C-alpha cells in the first residue's frame, strides 16, 4: 500500500503515518520552474519544466524566435532577399569564411569517412551489389541500390494506386491519424467477409450481425471540399482533393462513422479533420436522403469486445490481415 500527497504527488511507499500527515500539512505544492519562467514543475522531484534549463532557454522561446524570423523573411521583397543571399555568398568566399568552412569539414571528416568507408557510389555499383526488388502489384523485377530498395515496393505510381485500391484496411497504418494507438488497438481483418480496422469496428460488426442488420464496408467516397462552405474550407484548411470514406452503410439507409472519443477532443491533433469529415457527412446525407450515425468507444460501452471475447469468436468468421494478430487471437 502507498500514500500519495494530493498537493505535490509525492509517493510514500515505506512510511510512518505521522511523516505523511506532517508532509501534507506543510506541503506547498509543486515548486516553480528554476528558470524563472513563472510556470510550475509538472513532476515531483524535478527542478525545471521539461525543455527548460537553468539559463532560461525554453522550447517556447525558440519557437517564438523561429516564428519571428519566418515572418521577417516573408515581409522582405525579392530584391532584399537577393541582396541578403549575395552578402552570405560574399562572406563565405572571403579568406576568413573559407577558413571556417575548412575547419568545419576537418572537424566532421572522420565521422563522414567512417560512414562512407567500404561503400560504393550508387552510380558505380555492380549488379552484384544491387538488390532485386519485385513489384507487389505486377511482379516486375528491378535491380536497385540498397538505399532505394529498402523503401520501394512498386515499379510505378499506377501499380501503387491499383494495389491499394480496395485494400484500405490491409495496408492501413494504425498511427496515421491518431497517436498512441488510441483507435481501438489497431487490429485489422475481415469478419464474415466485412472489413474492419480496429477492435471498435469489429465490435460494431459482431453486434450488427447479432441483430440481423445488413452491413457494407466503406460504401462511398466523399469529396469533402464539395460539401463544406467557403468559411469551413478556410477554417479547417481542407485541400480540394481531400477525400473521406465513411466506415459502414447500415441496411442501405444509414452511414456509420466509428471514432475513438479522444479524437473528438479539441486538443487532439486530428480534431479539425474529424469535424470537417462529420460536417461533410451530414451535408452528403441531407442531399442523398440518408441517415448518419457517429459512434465512439464511450457510446458503445460494454459492447466493445475484450481480447478474450475476440479469441472466442468462431474462427471461420474471422480473418486477420497481419500475422501478429493471427498469433495473438488464434
Beta strands, then each sheet from edge to edge (+ up, - down):
strand 1: 3-4
strand 2: 11-12
strand 3: 131-134
strand 4: 141-144
strand 5: 189-191
strand 6: 194-196
strand 7: 215-217
strand 8: 222-223
strand 9: 243-244
strand 10: 248-250
strand 11: 254-258
strand 12: 291-295
strand 13: 318-320
sheet 1: 1+ 2-
sheet 2: 3+ 4-
sheet 3: 6+ 5- 13+
sheet 4: 7+ 10- 11+ 12+
sheet 5: 8+ 9-
end
